[in-house]
């Protein structure tokens, strides 16, 4: 499931006109995928902004050792944060390659089905 339209169920009124789209549990998959995509983009943007801030601090330090040290630590932590995020992603890819389990994809298809058929599980007849 890749987009929001695949997981909603349309409801109709008595006239057969579409009233609303109702989200199902399958929408959780789409929401989590979107949240991960947004999180990775925000991490990249934050690292880029911190690199710019650190560079600006270096330019405006004017030879002051304390300001130069602060700029250096800002740049170091920005690069370190980006490296940690990339290492975490590569560890997930490494696990995926060794085990064959797709840990970088969030998928709920088949969740809660139990693998069995429910047909004929309720006895028919009048009680």
KEGU-928753 format. One record per atom (N, C-alpha, C): atom name; chain; residue number from 1; x, y, z. Coordinates in Angstrom, 1 decimal. Example, Ala and Ser with C-alpha at 12.3 -4.5 7.8 and 13.67 -1.06 7.14 Angstrom:
BEGIN
{"N", "A", 1, {13.2, -5.7, 7.8}}
{"CA", "A", 1, {12.3, -4.5, 7.8}}
{"C", "A", 1, {13.2, -3.3, 7.8}}
{"N", "A", 2, {12.8, -2.2, 7.1}}
{"CA", "A", 2, {13.7, -1.1, 7.1}}
{"C", "A", 2, {12.9, 0.0, 7.9}}
***
This chain:
BEGIN
{"N", "A", 1, {0.8, -1.2, 0.0}}
{"CA", "A", 1, {0.0, 0.0, 0.0}}
{"C", "A", 1, {0.9, 1.2, 0.0}}
{"N", "A", 2, {0.7, 2.1, -0.9}}
{"CA", "A", 2, {1.6, 3.2, -1.1}}
{"C", "A", 2, {1.0, 4.6, -0.8}}
{"N", "A", 3, {-0.3, 4.7, -1.0}}
{"CA", "A", 3, {-0.9, 6.0, -0.8}}
{"C", "A", 3, {-2.2, 6.0, 0.0}}
{"N", "A", 4, {-2.7, 7.1, 0.4}}
{"CA", "A", 4, {-3.8, 7.2, 1.3}}
{"C", "A", 4, {-5.1, 6.7, 0.6}}
{"N", "A", 5, {-5.2, 6.8, -0.6}}
{"CA", "A", 5, {-6.5, 6.4, -1.4}}
{"C", "A", 5, {-6.6, 4.8, -1.4}}
{"N", "A", 6, {-5.5, 4.1, -1.1}}
{"CA", "A", 6, {-5.6, 2.6, -1.1}}
{"C", "A", 6, {-6.2, 2.1, 0.2}}
{"N", "A", 7, {-6.2, 2.9, 1.2}}
{"CA", "A", 7, {-6.5, 2.3, 2.5}}
{"C", "A", 7, {-7.9, 2.8, 3.1}}
{"N", "A", 8, {-8.5, 3.7, 2.4}}
{"CA", "A", 8, {-9.8, 4.2, 2.9}}
{"C", "A", 8, {-11.0, 3.5, 2.2}}
{"N", "A", 9, {-12.1, 3.5, 3.0}}
{"CA", "A", 9, {-13.3, 2.8, 2.4}}
{"C", "A", 9, {-14.3, 3.9, 2.2}}
{"N", "A", 10, {-14.9, 4.0, 1.1}}
{"CA", "A", 10, {-15.9, 5.0, 0.8}}
{"C", "A", 10, {-17.3, 4.5, 1.3}}
{"N", "A", 11, {-18.0, 5.4, 1.9}}
{"CA", "A", 11, {-19.3, 5.2, 2.4}}
{"C", "A", 11, {-20.3, 5.9, 1.5}}
{"N", "A", 12, {-21.5, 5.2, 1.3}}
{"CA", "A", 12, {-22.5, 5.8, 0.5}}
{"C", "A", 12, {-23.8, 5.9, 1.3}}
{"N", "A", 13, {-24.6, 6.8, 0.9}}
{"CA", "A", 13, {-25.9, 6.9, 1.6}}
{"C", "A", 13, {-27.0, 6.1, 0.9}}
{"N", "A", 14, {-28.2, 6.2, 1.3}}
{"CA", "A", 14, {-29.3, 5.3, 0.7}}
{"C", "A", 14, {-29.5, 5.6, -0.8}}
{"N", "A", 15, {-29.1, 6.8, -1.2}}
{"CA", "A", 15, {-29.3, 7.1, -2.7}}
{"C", "A", 15, {-28.1, 6.6, -3.5}}
{"N", "A", 16, {-27.1, 6.1, -2.9}}
{"CA", "A", 16, {-25.9, 5.6, -3.6}}
{"C", "A", 16, {-24.9, 6.6, -3.8}}
{"N", "A", 17, {-25.0, 7.8, -3.2}}
{"CA", "A", 17, {-24.0, 8.9, -3.4}}
{"C", "A", 17, {-22.9, 8.7, -2.3}}
{"N", "A", 18, {-21.7, 9.0, -2.7}}
{"CA", "A", 18, {-20.6, 8.9, -1.8}}
{"C", "A", 18, {-20.7, 10.0, -0.7}}
{"N", "A", 19, {-20.6, 9.6, 0.5}}
{"CA", "A", 19, {-20.7, 10.5, 1.6}}
{"C", "A", 19, {-19.4, 10.9, 2.2}}
{"N", "A", 20, {-18.5, 9.9, 2.5}}
{"CA", "A", 20, {-17.2, 10.2, 3.1}}
{"C", "A", 20, {-16.3, 9.0, 2.9}}
{"N", "A", 21, {-15.0, 9.2, 3.1}}
{"CA", "A", 21, {-14.0, 8.2, 3.1}}
{"C", "A", 21, {-13.6, 7.9, 4.5}}
{"N", "A", 22, {-13.7, 6.7, 4.9}}
{"CA", "A", 22, {-13.4, 6.3, 6.3}}
{"C", "A", 22, {-12.1, 5.5, 6.3}}
{"N", "A", 23, {-11.2, 6.0, 7.2}}
{"CA", "A", 23, {-9.8, 5.3, 7.3}}
{"C", "A", 23, {-10.0, 4.0, 8.0}}
{"N", "A", 24, {-9.2, 3.0, 7.5}}
{"CA", "A", 24, {-9.2, 1.7, 8.1}}
{"C", "A", 24, {-7.8, 1.5, 8.8}}
{"N", "A", 25, {-7.7, 0.3, 9.4}}
{"CA", "A", 25, {-6.4, 0.0, 10.0}}
{"C", "A", 25, {-5.2, -0.1, 9.0}}
{"N", "A", 26, {-5.5, -0.3, 7.8}}
{"CA", "A", 26, {-4.5, -0.4, 6.8}}
{"C", "A", 26, {-3.9, 1.0, 6.6}}
{"N", "A", 27, {-4.5, 2.1, 7.0}}
{"CA", "A", 27, {-4.0, 3.4, 6.9}}
{"C", "A", 27, {-2.8, 3.6, 7.8}}
{"N", "A", 28, {-2.7, 2.8, 8.8}}
{"CA", "A", 28, {-1.5, 3.0, 9.7}}
{"C", "A", 28, {-0.2, 2.8, 9.0}}
{"N", "A", 29, {-0.2, 1.8, 8.0}}
{"CA", "A", 29, {0.9, 1.6, 7.2}}
{"C", "A", 29, {1.3, 2.8, 6.4}}
{"N", "A", 30, {0.4, 3.5, 5.8}}
{"CA", "A", 30, {0.6, 4.7, 5.1}}
{"C", "A", 30, {1.1, 5.8, 6.0}}
{"N", "A", 31, {0.5, 6.0, 7.1}}
{"CA", "A", 31, {0.9, 7.0, 8.1}}
{"C", "A", 31, {2.3, 6.8, 8.5}}
{"N", "A", 32, {2.7, 5.6, 8.9}}
{"CA", "A", 32, {4.1, 5.3, 9.4}}
{"C", "A", 32, {5.1, 5.6, 8.3}}
{"N", "A", 33, {4.8, 5.2, 7.0}}
{"CA", "A", 33, {5.7, 5.4, 5.9}}
{"C", "A", 33, {5.9, 6.9, 5.7}}
{"N", "A", 34, {4.8, 7.7, 5.8}}
{"CA", "A", 34, {4.9, 9.1, 5.6}}
{"C", "A", 34, {5.7, 9.7, 6.7}}
{"N", "A", 35, {5.5, 9.3, 8.0}}
{"CA", "A", 35, {6.2, 9.8, 9.1}}
{"C", "A", 35, {7.7, 9.6, 9.0}}
{"N", "A", 36, {8.1, 8.4, 8.5}}
{"CA", "A", 36, {9.5, 8.1, 8.4}}
{"C", "A", 36, {10.1, 8.9, 7.2}}
{"N", "A", 37, {9.4, 9.1, 6.2}}
{"CA", "A", 37, {9.9, 9.9, 5.1}}
{"C", "A", 37, {10.0, 11.4, 5.5}}
{"N", "A", 38, {9.1, 11.9, 6.3}}
{"CA", "A", 38, {9.2, 13.3, 6.8}}
{"C", "A", 38, {10.3, 13.4, 7.8}}
{"N", "A", 39, {10.5, 12.4, 8.7}}
{"CA", "A", 39, {11.6, 12.4, 9.7}}
{"C", "A", 39, {12.9, 12.5, 9.0}}
{"N", "A", 40, {13.2, 11.6, 8.0}}
{"CA", "A", 40, {14.5, 11.6, 7.4}}
{"C", "A", 40, {14.7, 12.9, 6.6}}
{"N", "A", 41, {13.7, 13.5, 6.0}}
{"CA", "A", 41, {13.9, 14.8, 5.3}}
{"C", "A", 41, {14.2, 15.9, 6.4}}
{"N", "A", 42, {13.5, 15.9, 7.5}}
{"CA", "A", 42, {13.7, 16.9, 8.5}}
{"C", "A", 42, {15.1, 16.7, 9.1}}
{"N", "A", 43, {15.6, 15.5, 9.3}}
{"CA", "A", 43, {16.9, 15.3, 9.8}}
{"C", "A", 43, {18.0, 15.9, 8.8}}
{"N", "A", 44, {17.8, 15.6, 7.6}}
{"CA", "A", 44, {18.7, 16.2, 6.6}}
{"C", "A", 44, {18.7, 17.7, 6.5}}
{"N", "A", 45, {17.5, 18.3, 6.6}}
{"CA", "A", 45, {17.4, 19.7, 6.6}}
{"C", "A", 45, {18.0, 20.3, 7.9}}
{"N", "A", 46, {17.8, 19.7, 9.1}}
{"CA", "A", 46, {18.4, 20.1, 10.3}}
{"C", "A", 46, {19.9, 20.1, 10.3}}
{"N", "A", 47, {20.4, 19.0, 9.7}}
{"CA", "A", 47, {21.9, 18.9, 9.6}}
{"C", "A", 47, {22.4, 20.0, 8.7}}
{"N", "A", 48, {21.8, 20.2, 7.6}}
{"CA", "A", 48, {22.2, 21.3, 6.7}}
{"C", "A", 48, {22.1, 22.7, 7.3}}
{"N", "A", 49, {21.1, 22.9, 8.1}}
{"CA", "A", 49, {21.0, 24.2, 8.8}}
{"C", "A", 49, {22.1, 24.4, 9.8}}
{"N", "A", 50, {22.3, 23.3, 10.5}}
{"CA", "A", 50, {23.4, 23.4, 11.6}}
{"C", "A", 50, {24.7, 23.6, 10.9}}
{"N", "A", 51, {25.0, 23.0, 9.8}}
{"CA", "A", 51, {26.2, 23.3, 9.1}}
{"C", "A", 51, {26.4, 24.7, 8.7}}
{"N", "A", 52, {25.3, 25.3, 8.2}}
{"CA", "A", 52, {25.3, 26.7, 7.8}}
{"C", "A", 52, {25.5, 27.6, 9.1}}
{"N", "A", 53, {24.8, 27.2, 10.2}}
{"CA", "A", 53, {25.0, 28.0, 11.4}}
{"C", "A", 53, {26.4, 27.9, 11.9}}
{"N", "A", 54, {27.0, 26.7, 11.9}}
{"CA", "A", 54, {28.4, 26.6, 12.3}}
{"C", "A", 54, {29.4, 27.4, 11.4}}
{"N", "A", 55, {29.1, 27.3, 10.1}}
{"CA", "A", 55, {29.9, 28.1, 9.2}}
{"C", "A", 55, {29.8, 29.6, 9.4}}
{"N", "A", 56, {28.6, 30.1, 9.7}}
{"CA", "A", 56, {28.4, 31.5, 10.0}}
{"C", "A", 56, {29.1, 31.9, 11.3}}
{"N", "A", 57, {29.0, 31.0, 12.3}}
{"CA", "A", 57, {29.7, 31.3, 13.5}}
{"C", "A", 57, {31.2, 31.4, 13.3}}
{"N", "A", 58, {31.7, 30.5, 12.5}}
{"CA", "A", 58, {33.2, 30.6, 12.2}}
{"C", "A", 58, {33.5, 31.9, 11.5}}
{"N", "A", 59, {32.7, 32.3, 10.5}}
{"CA", "A", 59, {32.9, 33.6, 9.8}}
{"C", "A", 59, {32.8, 34.8, 10.7}}
{"N", "A", 60, {32.0, 34.8, 11.7}}
{"CA", "A", 60, {31.8, 35.9, 12.5}}
{"C", "A", 60, {32.6, 35.8, 13.9}}
{"N", "A", 61, {33.4, 34.8, 14.0}}
{"CA", "A", 61, {34.1, 34.7, 15.3}}
{"C", "A", 61, {35.2, 35.8, 15.5}}
{"N", "A", 62, {35.7, 36.3, 14.4}}
{"CA", "A", 62, {36.7, 37.4, 14.5}}
{"C", "A", 62, {38.0, 37.0, 15.3}}
{"N", "A", 63, {38.3, 35.8, 15.3}}
{"CA", "A", 63, {39.6, 35.4, 16.0}}
{"C", "A", 63, {39.4, 35.1, 17.4}}
{"N", "A", 64, {38.2, 35.3, 18.0}}
{"CA", "A", 64, {37.9, 35.0, 19.4}}
{"C", "A", 64, {38.0, 33.5, 19.6}}
{"N", "A", 65, {38.9, 33.0, 20.5}}
{"CA", "A", 65, {39.0, 31.5, 20.7}}
{"C", "A", 65, {37.7, 30.9, 21.2}}
{"N", "A", 66, {36.9, 31.5, 22.0}}
{"CA", "A", 66, {35.7, 30.9, 22.5}}
{"C", "A", 66, {34.7, 30.8, 21.4}}
{"N", "A", 67, {34.5, 31.8, 20.6}}
{"CA", "A", 67, {33.6, 31.7, 19.5}}
{"C", "A", 67, {34.0, 30.7, 18.4}}
{"N", "A", 68, {35.3, 30.7, 18.2}}
{"CA", "A", 68, {35.8, 29.7, 17.2}}
{"C", "A", 68, {35.6, 28.3, 17.7}}
{"N", "A", 69, {35.8, 28.1, 19.0}}
{"CA", "A", 69, {35.5, 26.7, 19.6}}
{"C", "A", 69, {34.1, 26.4, 19.5}}
{"N", "A", 70, {33.2, 27.4, 19.8}}
{"CA", "A", 70, {31.7, 27.1, 19.7}}
{"C", "A", 70, {31.3, 26.7, 18.3}}
{"N", "A", 71, {31.9, 27.4, 17.3}}
{"CA", "A", 71, {31.6, 27.1, 15.9}}
{"C", "A", 71, {32.1, 25.8, 15.5}}
{"N", "A", 72, {33.3, 25.4, 16.0}}
{"CA", "A", 72, {33.9, 24.1, 15.7}}
{"C", "A", 72, {33.0, 23.0, 16.3}}
{"N", "A", 73, {32.5, 23.2, 17.5}}
{"CA", "A", 73, {31.7, 22.2, 18.2}}
{"C", "A", 73, {30.3, 22.1, 17.5}}
{"N", "A", 74, {29.8, 23.2, 17.0}}
{"CA", "A", 74, {28.5, 23.1, 16.2}}
{"C", "A", 74, {28.7, 22.3, 14.9}}
{"N", "A", 75, {29.8, 22.6, 14.2}}
{"CA", "A", 75, {30.0, 21.8, 13.0}}
{"C", "A", 75, {30.3, 20.4, 13.3}}
{"N", "A", 76, {31.0, 20.1, 14.3}}
{"CA", "A", 76, {31.3, 18.7, 14.7}}
{"C", "A", 76, {30.1, 17.9, 15.0}}
{"N", "A", 77, {29.2, 18.5, 15.9}}
{"CA", "A", 77, {28.0, 17.9, 16.2}}
{"C", "A", 77, {27.0, 17.7, 15.1}}
{"N", "A", 78, {27.0, 18.7, 14.2}}
{"CA", "A", 78, {26.1, 18.5, 13.0}}
{"C", "A", 78, {26.6, 17.4, 12.1}}
{"N", "A", 79, {27.9, 17.3, 11.9}}
{"CA", "A", 79, {28.4, 16.2, 11.1}}
{"C", "A", 79, {28.2, 14.9, 11.8}}
{"N", "A", 80, {28.5, 14.8, 13.1}}
{"CA", "A", 80, {28.3, 13.6, 13.9}}
{"C", "A", 80, {26.8, 13.1, 13.8}}
{"N", "A", 81, {25.9, 14.0, 14.0}}
{"CA", "A", 81, {24.5, 13.7, 13.9}}
{"C", "A", 81, {24.1, 13.1, 12.5}}
{"N", "A", 82, {24.6, 13.7, 11.5}}
{"CA", "A", 82, {24.4, 13.2, 10.1}}
{"C", "A", 82, {25.0, 11.8, 10.0}}
{"N", "A", 83, {26.2, 11.6, 10.5}}
{"CA", "A", 83, {26.9, 10.3, 10.4}}
{"C", "A", 83, {26.1, 9.2, 11.1}}
{"N", "A", 84, {25.6, 9.6, 12.3}}
{"CA", "A", 84, {24.8, 8.6, 13.1}}
{"C", "A", 84, {23.6, 8.2, 12.4}}
{"N", "A", 85, {22.9, 9.1, 11.8}}
{"CA", "A", 85, {21.7, 8.8, 11.1}}
{"C", "A", 85, {22.0, 7.9, 9.9}}
{"N", "A", 86, {23.1, 8.2, 9.2}}
{"CA", "A", 86, {23.5, 7.4, 8.0}}
{"C", "A", 86, {23.9, 6.0, 8.5}}
{"N", "A", 87, {24.7, 5.9, 9.6}}
{"CA", "A", 87, {25.1, 4.6, 10.1}}
{"C", "A", 87, {23.9, 3.7, 10.5}}
{"N", "A", 88, {22.9, 4.4, 11.1}}
{"CA", "A", 88, {21.7, 3.6, 11.5}}
{"C", "A", 88, {21.0, 3.1, 10.3}}
{"N", "A", 89, {20.9, 3.9, 9.2}}
{"CA", "A", 89, {20.2, 3.4, 8.0}}
{"C", "A", 89, {21.0, 2.3, 7.4}}
{"N", "A", 90, {22.3, 2.4, 7.4}}
{"CA", "A", 90, {23.2, 1.3, 6.8}}
{"C", "A", 90, {23.1, 0.0, 7.6}}
{"N", "A", 91, {23.0, 0.2, 8.9}}
{"CA", "A", 91, {22.8, -1.0, 9.8}}
{"C", "A", 91, {21.5, -1.7, 9.4}}
{"N", "A", 92, {20.4, -1.0, 9.2}}
{"CA", "A", 92, {19.2, -1.6, 8.8}}
{"C", "A", 92, {19.3, -2.3, 7.5}}
{"N", "A", 93, {20.0, -1.7, 6.5}}
{"CA", "A", 93, {20.2, -2.3, 5.2}}
{"C", "A", 93, {21.1, -3.6, 5.4}}
{"N", "A", 94, {22.0, -3.5, 6.3}}
{"CA", "A", 94, {22.9, -4.7, 6.5}}
{"C", "A", 94, {22.1, -5.8, 7.1}}
{"N", "A", 95, {21.2, -5.5, 8.0}}
{"CA", "A", 95, {20.3, -6.6, 8.6}}
{"C", "A", 95, {19.4, -7.1, 7.5}}
{"N", "A", 96, {18.9, -6.2, 6.6}}
{"CA", "A", 96, {18.0, -6.7, 5.6}}
{"C", "A", 96, {18.8, -7.6, 4.6}}
{"N", "A", 97, {20.0, -7.3, 4.3}}
{"CA", "A", 97, {20.8, -8.1, 3.3}}
{"C", "A", 97, {21.2, -9.5, 3.9}}
{"N", "A", 98, {21.5, -9.5, 5.2}}
{"CA", "A", 98, {21.9, -10.8, 5.8}}
{"C", "A", 98, {20.7, -11.7, 6.1}}
{"N", "A", 99, {19.6, -11.1, 6.6}}
{"CA", "A", 99, {18.5, -11.9, 7.0}}
{"C", "A", 99, {17.4, -12.1, 5.9}}
{"N", "A", 100, {17.4, -11.2, 5.0}}
{"CA", "A", 100, {16.3, -11.2, 3.9}}
{"C", "A", 100, {15.0, -10.6, 4.4}}
{"N", "A", 101, {14.9, -10.2, 5.7}}
{"CA", "A", 101, {13.7, -9.5, 6.2}}
{"C", "A", 101, {13.8, -8.1, 5.8}}
{"N", "A", 102, {12.7, -7.6, 5.2}}
{"CA", "A", 102, {12.7, -6.2, 4.8}}
{"C", "A", 102, {12.4, -5.3, 6.0}}
{"N", "A", 103, {13.4, -4.9, 6.8}}
{"CA", "A", 103, {13.2, -4.1, 8.0}}
{"C", "A", 103, {13.1, -2.6, 7.6}}
{"N", "A", 104, {13.4, -2.2, 6.4}}
{"CA", "A", 104, {13.2, -0.8, 6.0}}
{"C", "A", 104, {11.9, -0.5, 5.4}}
{"N", "A", 105, {11.0, -1.5, 5.3}}
{"CA", "A", 105, {9.6, -1.3, 4.8}}
{"C", "A", 105, {8.7, -1.7, 5.9}}
{"N", "A", 106, {7.7, -0.8, 6.1}}
{"CA", "A", 106, {6.6, -1.1, 7.0}}
{"C", "A", 106, {5.4, -1.6, 6.3}}
{"N", "A", 107, {5.0, -2.9, 6.6}}
{"CA", "A", 107, {3.9, -3.5, 5.9}}
{"C", "A", 107, {3.0, -4.3, 6.9}}
{"N", "A", 108, {1.7, -4.0, 6.8}}
{"CA", "A", 108, {0.8, -4.7, 7.7}}
{"C", "A", 108, {-0.1, -5.7, 6.9}}
{"N", "A", 109, {0.2, -5.9, 5.6}}
{"CA", "A", 109, {-0.7, -6.8, 4.9}}
{"C", "A", 109, {-0.7, -8.2, 5.5}}
{"N", "A", 110, {-1.8, -8.7, 5.7}}
{"CA", "A", 110, {-2.0, -10.0, 6.3}}
{"C", "A", 110, {-2.0, -10.0, 7.8}}
{"N", "A", 111, {-1.9, -8.8, 8.4}}
{"CA", "A", 111, {-1.9, -8.7, 9.8}}
{"C", "A", 111, {-3.3, -9.1, 10.4}}
{"N", "A", 112, {-3.3, -10.0, 11.3}}
{"CA", "A", 112, {-4.5, -10.3, 12.0}}
{"C", "A", 112, {-5.4, -11.3, 11.3}}
{"N", "A", 113, {-4.9, -11.9, 10.2}}
{"CA", "A", 113, {-5.8, -12.8, 9.4}}
{"C", "A", 113, {-5.7, -14.2, 10.0}}
{"N", "A", 114, {-4.6, -14.5, 10.7}}
{"CA", "A", 114, {-4.4, -15.8, 11.4}}
{"C", "A", 114, {-4.1, -16.9, 10.4}}
{"N", "A", 115, {-4.2, -16.6, 9.1}}
{"CA", "A", 115, {-3.8, -17.6, 8.1}}
{"C", "A", 115, {-4.9, -18.6, 7.8}}
{"N", "A", 116, {-6.0, -18.6, 8.5}}
{"CA", "A", 116, {-7.1, -19.5, 8.3}}
{"C", "A", 116, {-8.3, -18.9, 7.7}}
{"N", "A", 117, {-9.2, -19.7, 7.3}}
{"CA", "A", 117, {-10.5, -19.2, 6.7}}
{"C", "A", 117, {-11.5, -19.1, 7.7}}
{"N", "A", 118, {-12.3, -18.1, 7.6}}
{"CA", "A", 118, {-13.4, -17.9, 8.6}}
{"C", "A", 118, {-14.7, -18.4, 8.0}}
{"N", "A", 119, {-14.7, -18.9, 6.7}}
{"CA", "A", 119, {-15.9, -19.4, 6.1}}
{"C", "A", 119, {-16.4, -20.7, 6.8}}
{"N", "A", 120, {-17.6, -20.7, 7.2}}
{"CA", "A", 120, {-18.2, -21.9, 7.8}}
{"C", "A", 120, {-17.9, -22.0, 9.3}}
{"N", "A", 121, {-17.3, -20.9, 9.9}}
{"CA", "A", 121, {-17.0, -21.0, 11.3}}
{"C", "A", 121, {-18.2, -20.8, 12.2}}
{"N", "A", 122, {-19.2, -20.2, 11.7}}
{"CA", "A", 122, {-20.4, -19.9, 12.5}}
{"C", "A", 122, {-21.5, -20.9, 12.0}}
{"N", "A", 123, {-22.0, -21.7, 12.9}}
{"CA", "A", 123, {-23.0, -22.7, 12.4}}
{"C", "A", 123, {-24.2, -22.0, 12.0}}
{"N", "A", 124, {-24.8, -22.6, 11.0}}
{"CA", "A", 124, {-26.1, -22.0, 10.5}}
{"C", "A", 124, {-27.3, -22.7, 11.1}}
{"N", "A", 125, {-28.4, -22.1, 11.0}}
{"CA", "A", 125, {-29.6, -22.8, 11.6}}
{"C", "A", 125, {-30.3, -21.8, 12.5}}
{"N", "A", 126, {-31.5, -22.2, 13.0}}
{"CA", "A", 126, {-32.2, -21.3, 13.9}}
{"C", "A", 126, {-32.0, -21.7, 15.3}}
{"N", "A", 127, {-31.9, -20.8, 16.2}}
{"CA", "A", 127, {-31.7, -21.1, 17.6}}
{"C", "A", 127, {-32.9, -20.6, 18.4}}
***
